[in-house]
Amino acid sequence: MAENEEKKVVAQTEPEVDEKVMSADEVLKKYDKESDKRTLTGTWNHIINVICIAFALFQLYTAIFGVLDAALQRAIHLAFGLSLIYLLYPARAKWSRTSMHPLDLAFAIVSAACCMYIVVEYDQLVLRAGLNTDFDMYIALIGTILVIEAARRTVGWPMVLVALVFILYALFGPYMPGLLAHRGVGFGELVGHLYYTTEGIFGTPLGVSSTFIYLFILFGAYLESTGLGKFFIDLANSVAGWASGGPAKVAVLSSGLMGTVSGSSVANVVGTGSFTIPMMKKLGYRKDFAGAVEAAASTGGQLMPPVMGAAAFLMAEFIGIPYIQVVKAAVIPAILYYAGVWLGVHYEAQKYGLKGLPREQLPKLGKLFTEKFHLAIPLVVIVYLLVTGYTPMRAALWAIFLTLVCCCLRKSTRIKPRDVVDGLINGSKGVLGVLIACATAGIIIGVVTKTGVGLKLGTALLDLAGGNLLFTMFFTMITSLILGMGVPTTANYVITSTIAAPALLQLQVPVLAAHMFAFYFGIVADVTPPVALAAYAGAGISGGNPMKTGVNAAKLAIAGFIVPYIFVMSPELLMVNATVGKVLMSMFTAIIGMWGVSVSMIGYCSNLLNPIQRICFFIGGLLLIDPGTMTDIIGIVVLVLCYLWQRHNKKGHLESHDD
């Protein structure tokens, strides 16, 4: 026993130095294309800052005094976005990040001009009512190509390839086999539809980006500048840092808190993982597991209300329900997801005998709240405003104002006038990935509305599943996982809800449950090998093996693979047509069920589990997650028997080491 304790002390005081470890900036640039942009100085930096500030002021002005007509609001929004993308993101990876290329400057000017053509010629375009001139079509074609190229630079090839496949499908529909065949769309007709209607590039996704999403990203930029992220990490350390496996629980808690306003799994991994992953390795966690904890926790941030990676706003618009209903529906699944990750890291710590950090090394909770809790007031207020019926735009505006006021309540957190300006600049830069993803997603939606392919793909999935709900969910899951690989959250939801969700809708699944199902599996693609961007980012910081990190992250994120099946079959988990008592009971039994599943995944409870015990814990957990009196009774019995059985095992915990 003394030898074991000595090993643990060594693990805590002499962390292994691994040459594979990457800096936060390196990880972001490698796994998050939105972060691989130019860092300019001098005149070009001033020009870009002026454009960013003008962009922010336009968005704030229209939010305060009323948005413009849909086409005008979206065209100006896209004009700002495209010009900034071409100025900030070089065409080739080899091009300099510290100087401006003439081709990119030309693209920035032309792309802005194509968008502003809609603004200048708006009245004439309306009068022509679709009878576009040759010059209109040239502008539309150039504008569409520039949107696709901007998407390639900003969010990568996966999104672009999906859009190109849809365009080819629209053009070559008559030659498609069987069910997928359609009458075809002429080239001019398609280009006009995509560029001059509100069912294409300037459709609902870009409309949401030009109103709600921009303001929430600006809100997040100001929260970051006030030091809220550091407050979340300190708060998590104070609450959980002392517990068994403390730093891993800090990672889970801080990533969940950051996820309420974060818009990217990879950015969340880097933001909190830079602090938590080294702490986990120092404590004795295997580096593959340390990276996996942060990846699973950060990915869950996209499922956490109220923002949900900005997809919550799109979901409300697509389904046609109040935004607050989407937020309410997401609460219990998000809690179950994080319960699963938390329990997983707890039993991993128990399995290897990993202790927490000494309390004297951790921030004091009372002092922390006294000095910095005021930074979280805007986050609390925005949730309150949304719950009480304020529109997302009005709630975001108040939250931005409160952020600037609250940070001034104490001298230690007060920001300078320059920081206010920097917030406008960072907000404009931060929206670019979402903006171009929404514009490109509009191409996909435009093809769907023109060809009806969404319904056809849903029918094809149904035929493949033989009309069976469980099989249909399985094939929808696989489709969403594939479509979600390497795609930003907002675009991810648009693609999966357009292609995968219709199959479930044809089986009379409630529309909110169907959209949530597709959204969940699109998101957990970030921790699903082989393309698990969040896991790869975690491995970059920890120095672990990316594939092993991905496998561990998928195990920790097991709730993300199970809960969607349950809320499709039992929508009360989404608070749909359910009483308060039924919701609370379903949530209580589901959390116990997650305990059983997490124990099974880790292979440890109070002792090491044998394979049969792991299977029994998994089955008992599943029965409890599924709401229903009979399943709950059977699940409780199975888990109690399993717990008593494993208590008789004589095996203790293992020594921590890298596999």
Buried (B, 14 or more C-beta within 10 A) or exposed (E): EEEEEEBBEEBBEEBEEEEEBBEBEEBBBBBBBBBBBBEBEEEBEEBBBEBBBEBBEBBBEBBEEEBBEBBBBBBBBBBBBBBBBBBBBBBEEEBEBEEBBEEBBEBBEBBBBBBBBBBEBBEEBEEEEEEBEEEBBEBBBBBBEBBBBBBBBBBBEBBBEBBEEBBEBBBEBEEBEEEBEBEBBEEBBBBBBBBBBBBBBBBBBBBBBBBBBBBBBBBBBBBBBBBBBBBBBBBBBBBBBBBBBBBBBBBBBBBBBBBBBBBBBBBBBBBBBBBBBBBBBBBBBBBBBBBBBBBBBBBBBBBBBBBBBBBBBBBBBBBEBEBBBBBBBBBBBBBBBBBBBBBBBBBBBBBBBBBBBEEEEBBEEEEBBEBBEBBBBBBEBBBEBBEEEBBBBBBBBBBBBBBBEBBEEEEEBEBEEEBEBBBBBBBBBBBBBBBBBBBBBBBBBBBBBBBEBBBBBBBBBBEEBEEEBEBBBBBBBEBBBBBBBBBBBBBBBBBBBBBBBBBBBBBEBBBBBBBBBBBBBBBBBBBBBEBBBBBBBBBBBBBBBBBBBBBBBBBBBBBBBBBBBBBBBBBBBBBBEBEEEBBEBBBEBBBBBBBBBBBBBBBBBBBBBBEEBBEBBBBBBBBBBBBBEEBBEBBBEBBEEBBEBBEEBEEBBEEBEBE
